[in-house]
Amino acid sequence: MSDENELNSSLLGQARKLQSILQSAVDGIITIDDHGHITTVNPAAARLFGYSPEEFLGRNVHFLMPEPYHAEHDGYLHNYRTTGHRRIIGIGREVSGRRSDGSLFPMHLAVSEFEMDGRTYFTGIIHDLSAHKATELALRQAQKMEAMGQLTGGIAHDFNNLLTVIIGNLEMLEGKLTTPLQRELTTEALDAADLGARLTTRLLAFARRSHLEPESINLNSFVLGLTDMLHRTLGETIYLSNALTPSLWPVRVDPSQVESAIVNLTVNARDAMPEGGRLVIETSNAVVDEEMGQQLDGLSPGDYVRLTVSDSGEGMSESVRERAFEPFFTTKEQGRGTGLGLSMIYGFAKQSGGLATIDSGPGKGTIVSIFLPRHRVEPVVVADSELEALAGAGQTILAVEDDERVRKLTVTRLTQLGYTVISAASGAEAIELLASGKLADLLFSDVVMPGGMSGFELRAKVQALYPSMPVLLTSGYAEEMSRDAPEHGEKLKILRKPYRLADLADAIDTALKS
């Protein structure tokens, strides 16, 4: 009798142990009999599928499965009992589950079998893969956007070099023309080249390689300043309202990019509401913690200012929303959009240290949010001694450019402006020229060059060897490359390609007088 009591006590202890495991497990656990009827379910499974525990017991497990598994599950079970052929049992695989509200979710299902009282039972352990799949999707999207950014940035950089040659030669040709028709044709060609330059500006903004000129601003002022113009642009059928946080934190961004982003978003919203609707521009302070940052594509934790533009328009399908930030992707009819508005906003936000997001669905309108880092105004520190101005003696300029066409044009333009020019095709060649005794009053160099020495590295070498020589750099996407030389900060003047002759003359004169 004592042995029987001990056995009963041991069995009771084992039962309590198993019950404790079921109750505390974070993954769902469901047990079914050999006919597929549920005999046991733990709280995690109940929460995962959205039913109470009592709603599971006695029901066929296929009610938790979408088609075709719902209809075919009993056949799988019968086939296994009669032939021993396995599909999941003892193997495990990724499948889909169906919640009580009908929504589907990805899960990993591992199934084992056991016998009790002469009958076969099966235990399934269910791990929710929703968060894992969301992370995978975000990573793929981030990798795709980064690859597209590198491609568009490279294309825009090469295109800027071509535009520099086109604009420069047209300007030199313009002064030699004699008839009104010739001048008209040249002016139209220059205007077209300027349009091309603005196109590359948008491409570079998406690729996060454009040169920004950030200032500390309050977004509320920009929204209020644009309100009257937006009312006229949107028309009478669009009701525009603002929801601005009074104590909004300042941000440090390029003002022109902010204005362009607001205008682009409101015009997109107008086009999504052809019959009229409501548009709201909202500003708010946002504290992003690690968990929220992960939900926002890995945005770094910290203080941000959020600019949100929401509309009551047609909304986007999931496939459109996933591609909305891609350059040249547009759902507008031909001639009504370039597909660069949202991509420019995305690039501007990322380049400013923030993020742009879209929340939209068919018939639910669209919400675009731009997160920009809070700018903490630091006290101005005045140096004890003033910097001595560099005085240029003479007018000799060392021009460094790897692109032969741009280099030839640069020499011609600088000569036209009255300078003596020495040219080099690389940073290494420039150093050799200076070491051989060639004297120069200014180094004018491209930033991006092959051969292992960028314009920043050349600048550092030249200033180490010739401290009194001023340096002027030029680039098609200077902002991206400036990350290689953060110590330069805002003191480094970069002439952005493509540039007009007047821009070149002003930049050279300023650098020589610095």
C-alpha positions as CSV (number, residue, x, y, z in Angstrom):
1,M,0.0,0.0,0.0
2,S,2.9,2.3,0.8
3,D,4.5,1.7,-2.7
4,E,1.1,2.5,-4.3
5,N,0.9,5.7,-2.4
6,E,4.4,6.7,-3.4
7,L,3.6,5.9,-7.0
8,N,0.4,8.0,-6.9
9,S,2.3,10.8,-5.3
10,S,5.0,10.6,-7.9
11,L,2.5,10.6,-10.8
12,L,0.7,13.6,-9.2
13,G,4.0,15.4,-8.9
14,Q,4.8,14.8,-12.6
15,A,1.3,16.0,-13.6
16,R,1.8,19.2,-11.6
17,K,5.2,19.7,-13.2
18,L,3.8,19.3,-16.7
19,Q,0.9,21.6,-15.9
20,S,3.4,24.2,-14.6
21,I,5.4,23.9,-17.9
22,L,2.2,24.3,-19.9
23,Q,1.1,27.4,-18.0
24,S,4.5,29.2,-18.1
25,A,5.6,28.4,-21.7
26,V,5.9,31.4,-23.9
27,D,5.2,29.3,-27.1
28,G,1.8,27.8,-27.8
29,I,1.4,24.1,-26.9
30,I,-1.6,22.1,-28.2
31,T,-2.2,18.3,-27.8
32,I,-4.6,16.4,-30.2
33,D,-5.7,12.8,-30.3
34,D,-5.3,10.5,-33.4
35,H,-8.5,12.0,-34.9
36,G,-7.3,15.6,-34.7
37,H,-9.4,16.6,-31.7
38,I,-7.8,19.0,-29.2
39,T,-7.3,17.6,-25.7
40,T,-4.9,20.1,-24.2
41,V,-4.1,23.8,-24.8
42,N,-1.9,26.2,-22.9
43,P,-2.5,29.9,-22.2
44,A,0.1,31.1,-24.7
45,A,-1.7,29.2,-27.5
46,A,-5.0,30.8,-26.4
47,R,-3.5,34.3,-26.5
48,L,-1.8,33.6,-29.9
49,F,-5.0,32.4,-31.7
50,G,-7.4,34.8,-29.8
51,Y,-9.7,32.1,-28.3
52,S,-10.5,31.2,-24.7
53,P,-9.0,27.9,-23.6
54,E,-12.5,26.4,-23.4
55,E,-13.1,27.1,-27.1
56,F,-10.3,24.7,-28.1
57,L,-11.2,21.6,-26.3
58,G,-12.9,18.9,-28.3
59,R,-12.7,20.8,-31.6
60,N,-10.8,19.6,-34.6
61,V,-7.4,21.4,-34.8
62,H,-7.9,22.3,-38.4
63,F,-10.1,25.3,-37.4
64,L,-6.8,27.0,-36.6
65,M,-5.5,26.5,-40.1
66,P,-6.1,28.4,-43.4
67,E,-6.8,26.7,-46.6
68,P,-5.6,24.4,-48.1
69,Y,-4.4,22.9,-44.8
70,H,-7.9,23.3,-43.2
71,A,-9.5,20.9,-45.6
72,E,-6.5,18.6,-46.0
73,H,-5.3,18.2,-42.4
74,D,-7.5,15.1,-41.6
75,G,-6.2,13.5,-44.8
76,Y,-2.6,14.1,-43.7
77,L,-3.3,12.6,-40.3
78,H,-5.0,9.5,-41.8
79,N,-2.2,9.1,-44.3
80,Y,0.4,9.1,-41.5
81,R,-1.5,6.6,-39.4
82,T,-1.8,4.2,-42.4
83,T,1.5,4.7,-44.3
84,G,3.8,6.4,-41.8
85,H,4.5,9.2,-44.3
86,R,5.4,12.4,-42.4
87,R,4.8,16.0,-43.4
88,I,5.5,17.8,-40.2
89,I,5.6,15.2,-37.4
90,G,9.2,14.9,-36.1
91,I,10.3,17.3,-38.8
92,G,8.9,20.8,-38.1
93,R,8.2,23.5,-40.7
94,E,7.0,27.0,-41.2
95,V,3.3,27.3,-41.8
96,S,0.5,29.8,-41.3
97,G,-2.0,30.0,-38.5
98,R,-5.5,31.6,-38.5
99,R,-6.6,33.7,-35.6
100,S,-10.2,34.1,-34.3
101,D,-10.6,37.3,-36.3
102,G,-9.6,35.5,-39.5
103,S,-6.2,37.1,-39.8
104,L,-3.2,34.9,-40.7
105,F,0.2,34.9,-39.1
106,P,3.5,33.0,-39.8
107,M,4.5,30.4,-37.3
108,H,6.9,27.5,-36.9
109,L,5.2,24.3,-36.0
110,A,7.1,21.3,-34.4
111,V,5.1,18.2,-33.8
112,S,5.9,15.1,-31.7
113,E,3.8,12.0,-30.9
114,F,3.3,9.9,-27.8
115,E,1.1,7.0,-26.6
116,M,-1.1,6.9,-23.6
117,D,-3.7,4.3,-22.6
118,G,-3.2,2.5,-25.9
119,R,-4.0,5.6,-28.0
120,T,-1.7,7.9,-30.0
121,Y,-1.5,11.6,-29.3
122,F,0.3,14.5,-30.9
123,T,1.8,17.6,-29.3
124,G,2.4,20.7,-31.4
125,I,4.7,23.5,-30.2
126,I,3.9,26.8,-32.0
127,H,6.3,29.7,-32.2
128,D,5.0,33.0,-33.6
129,L,7.2,34.3,-36.4
130,S,5.4,37.6,-36.9
131,A,8.2,39.8,-35.4
132,H,10.9,37.8,-37.1
133,K,9.2,38.2,-40.5
134,A,8.7,41.9,-40.0
135,T,12.4,42.3,-39.2
136,E,13.4,40.3,-42.3
137,L,11.1,42.5,-44.4
138,A,12.5,45.7,-42.9
139,L,16.0,44.5,-43.5
140,R,15.3,43.6,-47.1
141,Q,13.6,46.9,-47.7
142,A,16.6,48.8,-46.1
143,Q,19.1,46.8,-48.2
144,K,17.1,47.5,-51.4
145,M,16.8,51.3,-50.6
146,E,20.6,51.4,-49.9
147,A,21.4,49.6,-53.1
148,M,19.1,52.0,-55.1
149,G,20.7,55.0,-53.3
150,Q,24.2,53.9,-54.3
151,L,23.1,53.4,-57.9
152,T,21.3,56.7,-58.2
153,G,24.1,58.5,-56.4
154,G,26.7,57.2,-58.9
155,I,24.5,58.0,-61.9
156,A,23.9,61.6,-60.6
157,H,27.6,62.1,-59.9
158,D,28.6,61.2,-63.5
159,F,25.7,63.2,-64.9
160,N,26.8,66.2,-62.9
161,N,30.2,66.0,-64.6
162,L,28.5,65.9,-68.0
163,L,26.3,68.9,-67.1
164,T,29.4,70.8,-65.9
165,V,31.0,70.4,-69.3
166,I,27.7,71.3,-71.2
167,I,27.0,74.4,-69.1
168,G,30.6,75.6,-69.2
169,N,30.9,75.3,-73.0
170,L,27.5,76.9,-73.6
171,E,28.5,79.9,-71.4
172,M,31.8,80.4,-73.3
173,L,29.9,80.0,-76.6
174,E,27.2,82.4,-75.5
175,G,29.7,85.4,-75.6
176,K,30.8,84.7,-79.1
177,L,27.3,84.5,-80.7
178,T,26.1,87.3,-83.1
179,T,22.5,86.7,-83.9
180,P,19.4,86.8,-81.6
181,L,18.4,83.3,-82.8
182,Q,21.8,81.8,-81.8
183,R,21.5,83.5,-78.4
184,E,17.9,82.2,-78.0
185,L,19.0,78.6,-78.8
186,T,21.9,78.8,-76.3
187,T,19.7,80.2,-73.6
188,E,17.2,77.4,-74.1
189,A,20.0,74.8,-73.9
190,L,21.3,76.4,-70.7
191,D,17.8,76.4,-69.2
192,A,17.5,72.6,-70.1
193,A,20.9,72.0,-68.4
194,D,19.7,73.8,-65.3
195,L,16.6,71.5,-65.3
196,G,19.0,68.5,-65.5
197,A,20.9,69.9,-62.5
198,R,17.7,70.1,-60.5
199,L,16.9,66.5,-61.4
200,T,20.3,65.3,-60.1
201,T,19.7,67.4,-57.0
202,R,16.6,65.2,-56.3
203,L,18.4,62.0,-57.1
204,L,21.3,63.0,-54.8
205,A,18.8,63.8,-52.0
206,F,17.4,60.3,-52.3
207,A,20.9,58.8,-52.4
208,R,21.8,61.0,-49.3
209,R,24.8,62.4,-51.2
210,S,23.6,66.0,-51.8
211,H,25.3,68.9,-50.2
212,L,22.9,70.3,-47.5
213,E,23.2,73.7,-45.8
214,P,21.5,73.0,-42.4
215,E,20.3,75.7,-40.1
216,S,18.6,75.6,-36.7
217,I,14.9,76.2,-37.4
218,N,11.4,75.7,-35.9
219,L,9.2,73.7,-38.1
220,N,6.1,75.5,-36.9
221,S,7.3,78.7,-38.5
222,F,7.7,77.0,-41.9
223,V,4.3,75.4,-41.8
224,L,2.7,78.7,-40.9
225,G,4.7,80.6,-43.5
226,L,3.6,78.2,-46.2
227,T,-0.1,78.0,-45.2
228,D,-1.4,80.8,-47.4
229,M,0.5,79.5,-50.5
230,L,-0.8,76.0,-49.8
231,H,-4.4,77.1,-49.6
232,R,-4.1,78.6,-53.1
233,T,-2.4,75.5,-54.4
234,L,-4.8,73.0,-52.9
235,G,-8.0,74.7,-54.1
236,E,-11.4,75.1,-52.4
237,T,-12.3,71.4,-52.3
238,I,-9.4,70.6,-49.9
239,Y,-9.8,71.5,-46.2
240,L,-6.4,72.3,-44.8
241,S,-5.8,72.5,-41.1
242,N,-2.7,72.6,-38.8
243,A,-2.1,70.9,-35.5
244,L,1.2,72.4,-34.2
245,T,2.8,71.7,-30.9
246,P,3.4,75.0,-29.1
247,S,6.7,74.1,-27.4
248,L,8.3,72.4,-30.4
249,W,11.9,71.5,-30.3
250,P,14.2,73.0,-32.9
251,V,15.8,70.9,-35.6
252,R,18.9,71.5,-37.7
253,V,18.1,70.9,-41.3
254,D,18.3,72.5,-44.8
255,P,15.4,75.0,-44.9
256,S,14.9,74.6,-48.7
257,Q,14.6,70.8,-48.3
258,V,11.9,71.2,-45.5
259,E,9.9,73.6,-47.7
260,S,10.2,71.3,-50.7
261,A,9.1,68.3,-48.5
262,I,6.0,70.0,-47.2
263,V,4.9,71.2,-50.6
264,N,5.5,67.8,-52.2
265,L,3.5,66.0,-49.5
266,T,0.6,68.4,-49.7
267,V,0.5,68.2,-53.6
268,N,0.5,64.4,-53.4
269,A,-2.3,64.6,-50.9
270,R,-4.3,66.8,-53.1
271,D,-3.9,64.5,-56.1
272,A,-5.1,61.6,-53.8
273,M,-8.3,63.5,-53.1
274,P,-9.7,64.4,-56.6
275,E,-13.2,64.9,-55.1
276,G,-11.9,66.9,-52.2
277,G,-11.1,66.0,-48.6
278,R,-9.3,66.9,-45.4
279,L,-5.5,67.5,-45.1
280,V,-3.8,68.0,-41.8
281,I,-0.2,69.1,-41.2
282,E,0.9,68.2,-37.7
283,T,4.1,68.8,-35.7
284,S,5.0,67.1,-32.4
285,N,8.0,66.2,-30.2
286,A,8.8,62.5,-30.1
287,V,11.0,60.5,-27.7
288,V,12.1,57.4,-29.5
289,D,13.3,54.5,-27.2
290,E,15.0,51.3,-28.4
291,E,11.7,49.4,-28.9
292,M,10.1,52.2,-30.9
293,G,13.4,52.6,-32.9
294,Q,13.3,49.0,-33.9
295,Q,9.7,49.5,-35.2
296,L,10.9,52.5,-37.1
297,D,13.5,50.7,-39.3
298,G,16.2,50.9,-36.7
299,L,16.0,54.6,-36.0
300,S,18.5,55.5,-33.3
301,P,16.9,56.2,-29.9
302,G,16.7,59.9,-28.9
303,D,14.7,63.0,-29.2
304,Y,13.0,63.8,-32.5
305,V,10.6,66.3,-34.0
306,R,7.9,64.6,-36.1
307,L,6.3,66.4,-39.1
308,T,3.2,64.6,-40.2
309,V,1.0,65.2,-43.3
310,S,-2.2,63.1,-43.4
311,D,-5.0,63.1,-45.9
312,S,-8.4,61.4,-46.3
313,G,-7.7,60.3,-49.8
314,E,-7.7,57.1,-51.7
315,G,-4.8,55.5,-49.9
316,M,-2.2,53.1,-51.2
317,S,-2.2,49.3,-51.6
318,E,0.5,47.4,-49.8
319,S,2.5,46.9,-53.0
320,V,2.4,50.6,-53.8
321,R,3.3,51.6,-50.3
322,E,6.3,49.3,-50.3
323,R,7.6,51.0,-53.4
324,A,6.5,54.6,-52.7
325,F,10.0,55.8,-51.7
326,E,11.7,54.4,-54.8
327,P,13.0,57.0,-57.3
328,F,10.9,57.3,-60.5
329,F,8.1,55.1,-59.1
330,T,4.8,56.9,-59.5
331,T,1.1,56.0,-59.9
332,K,0.3,59.2,-61.5
333,E,-0.5,59.4,-65.2
334,Q,2.3,60.2,-67.6
335,G,3.4,63.9,-67.5
336,R,2.0,64.6,-64.0
337,G,4.9,63.5,-61.9
338,T,8.5,62.3,-62.1
339,G,8.3,59.9,-59.2
340,L,11.0,61.8,-57.3
341,G,9.0,63.7,-54.7
342,L,8.8,61.0,-52.0
343,S,12.2,59.6,-52.8
344,M,13.7,63.1,-52.2
345,I,11.9,63.3,-48.9
346,Y,13.1,59.9,-47.8
347,G,16.7,60.8,-48.7
348,F,16.5,64.2,-47.1
349,A,15.2,62.7,-43.8
350,K,17.9,60.0,-43.8
351,Q,20.7,62.4,-44.6
352,S,19.5,64.7,-41.8
353,G,19.8,61.8,-39.3
354,G,16.1,60.9,-39.3
355,L,13.5,58.8,-41.1
356,A,10.4,59.1,-43.3
357,T,7.6,56.6,-43.0
358,I,4.3,55.9,-44.7
359,D,1.1,54.5,-43.2
360,S,-1.6,53.9,-45.7
361,G,-4.3,51.5,-46.9
362,P,-6.9,51.5,-49.7
363,G,-9.8,53.8,-48.7
364,K,-8.0,54.8,-45.4
365,G,-6.0,57.8,-46.6
366,T,-2.3,58.3,-46.2
367,I,-0.1,59.5,-43.3
368,V,3.5,60.4,-44.1
369,S,5.7,61.2,-41.1
370,I,9.2,62.7,-41.1
371,F,11.3,62.2,-38.0
372,L,14.1,64.8,-37.6
373,P,16.6,64.8,-34.8
374,R,16.1,67.5,-32.1
375,H,18.8,70.2,-32.3
376,R,20.2,71.2,-28.9
377,V,21.6,74.8,-29.2
378,E,25.1,74.9,-27.8
379,P,26.5,78.1,-26.3
380,V,28.8,80.0,-28.7
381,V,32.5,79.7,-27.6
382,V,34.6,82.7,-28.7
383,A,38.3,81.8,-29.3
384,D,40.9,83.8,-27.5
385,S,42.9,84.6,-30.6
386,E,41.6,85.4,-34.1
387,L,42.6,83.3,-37.1
388,E,45.0,85.0,-39.4
389,A,43.7,85.5,-42.9
390,L,45.4,83.6,-45.7
391,A,46.7,86.1,-48.2
392,G,47.3,84.8,-51.7
393,A,50.3,86.1,-53.5
394,G,49.7,85.8,-57.2
395,Q,47.0,84.1,-59.3
396,T,48.2,80.6,-59.9
397,I,45.7,77.8,-59.3
398,L,46.4,74.0,-59.2
399,A,43.3,72.4,-60.6
400,V,42.9,68.6,-59.9
401,E,40.2,66.7,-61.7
402,D,40.2,63.0,-62.9
403,D,37.5,63.5,-65.6
404,E,39.4,64.7,-68.7
405,R,36.5,66.7,-70.2
406,V,35.8,68.5,-66.9
407,R,39.5,69.1,-66.3
408,K,39.9,70.7,-69.8
409,L,36.9,72.8,-69.2
410,T,38.1,73.9,-65.8
411,V,41.5,75.0,-67.2
412,T,39.7,77.0,-69.9
413,R,37.3,78.7,-67.5
414,L,39.9,79.6,-65.0
415,T,42.2,81.0,-67.7
416,Q,39.2,83.0,-69.0
417,L,38.8,84.4,-65.5
418,G,42.4,85.6,-65.6
419,Y,44.2,82.9,-63.6
420,T,47.3,80.9,-64.4
421,V,46.4,77.3,-64.2
422,I,48.4,74.1,-63.5
423,S,46.3,70.9,-63.9
424,A,46.6,67.4,-62.5
425,A,44.5,64.2,-63.1
426,S,44.9,62.8,-59.5
427,G,45.9,63.7,-56.0
428,A,49.2,61.9,-56.4
429,E,50.0,63.9,-59.5
430,A,49.2,67.1,-57.7
431,I,51.5,66.3,-54.9
432,E,54.3,65.5,-57.4
433,L,53.8,68.8,-59.1
434,L,54.1,70.7,-55.9
435,A,57.1,68.7,-54.8
436,S,58.8,69.5,-58.1
437,G,58.7,73.2,-57.3
438,K,55.5,74.2,-59.1
439,L,54.1,77.1,-57.0
440,A,50.4,77.6,-56.5
441,D,48.3,80.1,-54.6
442,L,45.2,77.9,-54.5
443,L,44.4,74.2,-54.7
444,F,41.1,73.6,-56.5
445,S,40.2,69.9,-56.4
446,D,37.4,67.5,-57.1
447,V,36.3,65.4,-54.0
448,V,35.7,62.0,-55.6
449,M,38.7,60.7,-57.5
450,P,40.1,57.3,-58.2
451,G,43.5,56.1,-57.1
452,G,43.0,56.0,-53.4
453,M,43.2,59.7,-52.6
454,S,40.0,61.8,-52.3
455,G,39.9,65.5,-52.4
456,F,39.7,65.6,-48.6
457,E,42.8,63.5,-48.3
458,L,44.6,65.7,-50.8
459,R,43.6,68.8,-48.9
460,A,45.0,67.3,-45.7
461,K,48.3,66.5,-47.3
462,V,48.6,69.9,-49.0
463,Q,47.8,71.8,-45.9
464,A,50.3,69.8,-43.9
465,L,53.0,70.5,-46.5
466,Y,51.9,74.1,-47.4
467,P,49.9,75.5,-44.5
468,S,49.4,78.9,-46.2
469,M,47.8,77.5,-49.3
470,P,44.0,77.8,-49.4
471,V,41.9,74.9,-50.7
472,L,38.6,74.9,-52.6
473,L,36.9,71.6,-53.2
474,T,34.1,70.7,-55.7
475,S,31.8,67.7,-55.9
476,G,28.6,66.4,-57.3
477,Y,27.7,64.8,-53.9
478,A,29.9,66.5,-51.3
479,E,27.8,65.8,-48.3
480,E,28.3,62.0,-48.4
481,M,32.0,62.3,-48.8
482,S,32.3,64.9,-46.0
483,R,31.7,62.1,-43.5
484,D,35.3,61.0,-44.2
485,A,36.5,64.3,-42.7
486,P,34.1,65.3,-39.9
487,E,36.7,67.6,-38.4
488,H,36.1,70.1,-41.2
489,G,32.5,70.7,-40.1
490,E,30.9,73.7,-41.6
491,K,34.2,75.6,-42.2
492,L,34.9,73.6,-45.4
493,K,33.6,75.4,-48.5
494,I,32.5,73.0,-51.3
495,L,31.5,74.2,-54.7
496,R,28.7,72.0,-55.9
497,K,28.6,70.7,-59.5
498,P,27.4,71.7,-61.9
499,Y,28.2,75.3,-61.5
500,R,28.0,78.5,-63.6
501,L,31.0,80.6,-64.4
502,A,29.8,83.3,-62.0
503,D,29.7,80.7,-59.2
504,L,33.2,79.5,-60.0
505,A,34.5,83.1,-60.0
506,D,32.9,83.9,-56.7
507,A,34.1,80.7,-55.0
508,I,37.7,81.1,-56.2
509,D,37.8,84.8,-55.2
510,T,36.5,84.0,-51.7
511,A,39.0,81.2,-51.3
512,L,41.9,83.3,-52.3
513,K,40.8,86.1,-49.9
514,S,40.1,83.7,-47.0
